[in-house]
Every structure is written in structure tokens, then in C-alpha cells.
Amino acid sequence: MTSILELKDERLKKLEKLKEAGFDPFTAQTNRNSSIKNYLENFESVENAILAGRIISSRGQGNLIFFDLFDGSAETNDLSKVQAIIKNPESGEEALKFYNEFLDIGDFVEIEGEKFLSKTGQKSILVKKIKILTKSLLPLPDKYHGLQDEELKMRYRYLDILTDGEKRELFFKKAKFWKVVREFLNNKGMLEVETPTLEVTTGGAEARPFKTHHNDYDMEVYLRISVGELWQKRLMTAGYNGTYEIGRAYRNEGSSPEHLQEFTNCEFYMPYADYKEGMKVVKDLYTKIATDVFGKTEFEMKGFTFNLKDEWKEIDYAEEINKQTGINIWEATDEDIKKKLGDLKVKYDGNNRERLLDTLWKYCRKSIAGPAFLINPPLLVAPLAKPNPDGKTAQMFQPILAGSEIGRGYSELNNPILQKENFEKQNELLKGGDEEAMMPDYEFVEMLEHGMPPTCGFGFGDRLFAFLAGLPLRETILFPLVKEKK
């Protein structure tokens, strides 16, 4: 079996032969007058065409050669690929000789030719002239098997996408996902904004941040863990009638099918609205995303079936835990919860009550098909949310689909006194070793002292797309982080 190095050596020899024959193997120019998509769609009216693209397969020999030319001009591979035919005497000796002597699968070429309908009715092009655009020095993966190793797929993402039509189409779909989100929020009159990705304190979520050093200011800063929550709420005080941001967030935590350290999220904020209004907006948004991007509202995953057009049930945090585990979270001690988690064989990190309650809830959540909204969690787990009148639960909501939480929203806390108290409680957790507790931001408290209108905020992101696509989150990221090559 020929090795990669041997194949590369053969191609390097062809490269030198191209140069010696006076051809530029890395030209900057092409005379292309049509994309392959336009060529195929307007086939009947085509006369002479000049196409450009990559040779992705080749078959035949002697005086008859067939090869597929791909240019990526359409969302689907079928409309981005055309069969090209070189045959004598129609194509001429020069084209045939050039192909046989200089070209390999993977090369980019320009071809000039006439429309040609094969015996099977396939729209093709009969090559008259052929020109090298870019000489490839390494071969493409086998067209039948592609890249099999999952880590290699991530490392050589460009080859994975090139050789897997479904993977390539996935990212067109993901672009549409964010386009639909933008259109929906724009139609709500919200302003798209950009907020800092480097922060002195991380706000808006509970997660371990990435830390770095700002040389010019000589101070420690953090990559943001939310998409501008505390900044966007400042914009509510500034008087904007709703804002949103779609951007990157970073969390220095573990990986799972639903979690990565770097991802895209969207957060939006609506003044003069509470969490009940937020639930209506989110239901409409998720249903529109499903309809416009995936062409359906009913999904099957993880053993569940749910339809986003159905009624979204409201599930009370404490009532659901009590129903599934028998634990009354308002009366149970930390030791009671630890014992129950042990009985359920559920692992947990951290010994503070917030982490214990969160672990217990996540166990219960896994059995809920949805669509549903989790409501009324303890204030302890929602330090940025407004309290309910009972004084112990938060005006927070989370969409639940197939046992997972896909987003989070609040009636945002705008009482500066309570917000300062919540920050101080979180700070105690930080001092106690809880690396996911929220850092206090006392300048944010100062902003609240100037007054912020009643506001509903909500955040979601890449996970929703991956979830509805039925794929692990990492597979829906164009270039996920991979370990350094050894």
C-alpha cells in the first residue's frame, strides 16, 4: 500500500513538471463564467461554459475519462457537483494529455466545454480545455469511507466537511438557525448589540471562567461566561427598548455531549416584561426555529417524543423533586439530600446547598419529556432573578425538552439592595471553594441604584441547535478545540 509520503512525493514531481511546462500550479486567476449550481439549473440554455472547482473523484482511462468537479456553490452537494467528461476526438489530445500527465483527485481546475447529457440522462459537461488552478500535494480521504476516527474528523474538519455532504449541509442549517433568531428578535424591535468579552468580574452565570492577564492595564481579566447579561441590563437603564447579542462565551469546565468550553449563545432583554411574558416569547421563538430550520415541530430523541406546538406545561421545582424523590427541599437538611443522592446513586460535586439542590433537580429533570417550563426554583440557585411573592422562590423559567434544560430566563432582579445581598452570598461560596459561584459586581449594583425598569431576560444558544439536530454539541461546532498534536 502506497504511503502518504510516497503519494506526496509523486505529486511534488507533477508540480515540478507543471512548472517546467510553463504552467502556474497556484494561479490567482480564473475565467469561470458560471457556478456549477447555475450551470445545472440553467442547463437547457447553456452554450459554452467555463467552470472551476475541485476534482473529487475520477474514473475511466485511455481516451475516455470521467471526473466529478465540485465548487461548493449550493447548499446541497448534488447542485455543487457536475460530471465532466474528457474523450477523444471530441475533447482533443491536449486536454486528455494534460489530465493524465499532471492532475490528481483533489486538484482545483478550470474547465471549458459544452453541455452534455449522458446516456443515463445525467447533466454533464464535455471538456474542451482544462487548466490547473491549484495543485494539491496531499490526497483526499477515501470517498467511500472518509475520515472514520472521531478525533481526526475534528482535527481535519475541512476534510470531514468536504467528504461528508450531510456534515456540510449541517452548517448551512446552523447559519439559518441564527438568521431566524435574528429576524425574530429584530421583528420584536430589539437592538443587536456587542458587549465586552474581557471582564474584570464574570457575571450572568455560575461557571468557572478562563483567566488571563491584561498587560497594558496590568490586571487580571476573565473571558466572559455569559453573553453580556450585566452589560445588557445596563442598556435597559440606558433606555433601549430591548436588546440582544449573539456571541461567544467561555467556560473552563468539563466537556459532555451538551457542554463545551467555547460556544455561541444569544441573550435578549425586554423592558417592561416579566418571566411570564418571556415564556410566551420563547415558546414562539423555539417553534419558529423548529419550523423554519428543521421543517417540523415534532421530535424524537433520548427515548422521548415532544411537539413544540403542544401546550408547554409549567413544572414547579420543589413539587417535582418531592414527587420524584420524596424530598421536601424546604424542610430537608443537607444531610437528607446527600443521603437521597447516595440512595439514587447520583454523584455530586460540592457540599453547599445550592450544588446539592441543583444535582437533585438534574436527576429529576431527566424523566421529563416536555415541552415544559421549569418554574419557581429556590432563590439560592438564581441570584440574578426577582423573588416571587413567597419570598423563597425565584421568577425564573427554563425550557425543558427530552430531559434537558435548553435555555434560562428571569424576571430580572432590579432591587439593588437584594442584588448586593445575593452577590455577597455568592462571594461567600467563592471563598468556600465553589469555583462556579458568581463573582460580585458592585458597579452593577450601582447601576441598579440609578433604576432599571422591570425586565425579562433570556439566554440560549448552540445547544438548542445541536439538540434539535439530534447531535452532540461538539459535532455542530465548525472548529471545536482539539488537543495539541503530538
HELIX and SHEET records of a PDB file:
HELIX    1   1 ILE A    4  GLU A   20  1                                  17    
HELIX    2   2 ILE A   36  GLU A   41  1                                   6    
HELIX    3   3 PHE A   43  SER A   45  5                                   3    
HELIX    4   4 ASP A   78  SER A   80  5                                   3    
HELIX    5   5 GLU A   93  PHE A  102  1                                  10    
HELIX    6   6 GLU A  150  ARG A  155  1                                   6    
HELIX    7   7 ARG A  157  THR A  163  1                                   7    
HELIX    8   8 GLY A  165  ASN A  187  1                                  23    
HELIX    9   9 GLU A  229  THR A  237  1                                   9    
HELIX   10  10 TYR A  275  ILE A  289  1                                  15    
HELIX   11  11 ALA A  290  PHE A  294  3                                   5    
HELIX   12  12 TYR A  317  THR A  325  1                                   9    
HELIX   13  13 ASP A  334  ASP A  343  1                                  10    
HELIX   14  14 ARG A  353  ARG A  365  1                                  13    
HELIX   15  15 LEU A  379  VAL A  381  5                                   3    
HELIX   16  16 PRO A  416  LYS A  431  1                                  16    
HELIX   17  17 TYR A  442  HIS A  450  1                                   9    
HELIX   18  18 ASP A  462  ALA A  469  1                                   8    
HELIX   19  19 LEU A  473  THR A  476  5                                   4    
SHEET    1   A 6 ASN A  48  GLN A  61  0                                        
SHEET    2   A 6 LEU A  64  PHE A  70 -1                                        
SHEET    3   A 6 LYS A  81  LYS A  87 -1                                        
SHEET    4   A 6 LYS A 123  THR A 134  1                                        
SHEET    5   A 6 PHE A 108  LEU A 117 -1                                        
SHEET    6   A 6 ASN A  48  GLN A  61 -1                                        
SHEET    1   B 8 LEU A 191  GLU A 192  0                                        
SHEET    2   B 8 THR A 243  TYR A 250  1                                        
SHEET    3   B 8 GLU A 262  PRO A 271 -1                                        
SHEET    4   B 8 THR A 455  GLY A 461 -1                                        
SHEET    5   B 8 ARG A 408  SER A 411 -1                                        
SHEET    6   B 8 MET A 396  LEU A 401 -1                                        
SHEET    7   B 8 ALA A 372  ILE A 375 -1                                        
SHEET    8   B 8 LYS A 313  ASP A 316  1                                        
SHEET    1   C 7 LEU A 191  GLU A 192  0                                        
SHEET    2   C 7 THR A 243  TYR A 250  1                                        
SHEET    3   C 7 GLU A 262  PRO A 271 -1                                        
SHEET    4   C 7 THR A 455  GLY A 461 -1                                        
SHEET    5   C 7 ARG A 408  SER A 411 -1                                        
SHEET    6   C 7 MET A 396  LEU A 401 -1                                        
SHEET    7   C 7 SER A 404  GLU A 405 -1                                        
SHEET    1   D 3 LEU A 198  GLU A 199  0                                        
SHEET    2   D 3 MET A 219  LEU A 223 -1                                        
SHEET    3   D 3 LYS A 211  HIS A 214 -1                                        
SHEET    1   E 2 GLU A 298  MET A 301  0                                        
SHEET    2   E 2 PHE A 304  ASN A 307 -1                                        
END                                                                             
